[in-house]
Amino acid sequence: MNYIKYLILGIIQGITEPLPISSSGHIFLFKNLFSNPNFFDGFTFEIISNFGSFLAILFIFRKDIIDLIKGFFGFIFKDKKKYKDSFMYVIKMIISTIPVGITGILLGDYLEARFNSLIILGFTFLFTSLMLFIVRNIKGNKDSKDITFKDAIIIGLFECITIIPGISRSGTVLVACLLCKLKRDDALKYTFMLYFPVSVGTMLLKVPDLMNIDNTLLMPYFLGMLASLIITFFSYQWLSNIVKNGKLWKFSIYCLCLAAFIFIYFR
């Protein structure tokens, strides 16, 4: 049963992590559908399954990350003119990450405890639905190099609200990027570039939870992480095609239906 349980949870994590529909919200809903709030052991498996998604997205963006690292240090030690765009891109990523980092450290535990209910989850899905509907027809004209410091701050402030359980990080940041008039491809790229510092920071903060893993769960956990890794890879490809074709409204309808289901089923 452990193998089946964590395999299913890994698949759910893999499908929902890249998509603008909140992976944490879906996991929470799934546990409550089975009337078992303690469906997995604390946050341990959540960390491990998130790591699987992290590896998949890291693989997808490996070339972009390598280019940014080379460009950042190339600007510092070699040719400032040649590597200026890469250096400034990293600086703006840092600026966008600072607000959510501060918010997470100061309010993360409080918000997780305060908003940890199915009714709140229904409203967060409604909020996500509304955001995705608002940007359904937006077509920006900015490239990655055109992101301003103002854009970086606005996107960072939007990301702060993703600390609330059930609000999609990728969906919220993607909406913010589109509202700042980035082209769809560049909005998607910036959204997932910001995924890495936030994800690494979250995993580091939760490392102590990994110290007491039950040895009997190592293989089920690994299977779930592997499922999360593989499914995340294909889920991102699907998201990429939907964003490029301007079909984000489909996720808006999905989140609206999910919110209605929560309000009706758990009333």
Secondary structure as UniProt FT lines:
FT   HELIX           2..16
FT   TURN            17..21
FT   HELIX           23..33
FT   TURN            34..35
FT   TURN            37..38
FT   TURN            42..43
FT   HELIX           44..60
FT   HELIX           62..77
FT   TURN            80..83
FT   HELIX           84..114
FT   HELIX           118..134
FT   TURN            135..137
FT   HELIX           144..146
FT   HELIX           149..160
FT   HELIX           161..163
FT   TURN            165..166
FT   HELIX           169..179
FT   TURN            180..181
FT   HELIX           184..193
FT   HELIX           195..205
FT   HELIX           207..210
FT   TURN            211..212
FT   HELIX           215..217
FT   HELIX           218..244
FT   TURN            245..246
FT   HELIX           249..265
//
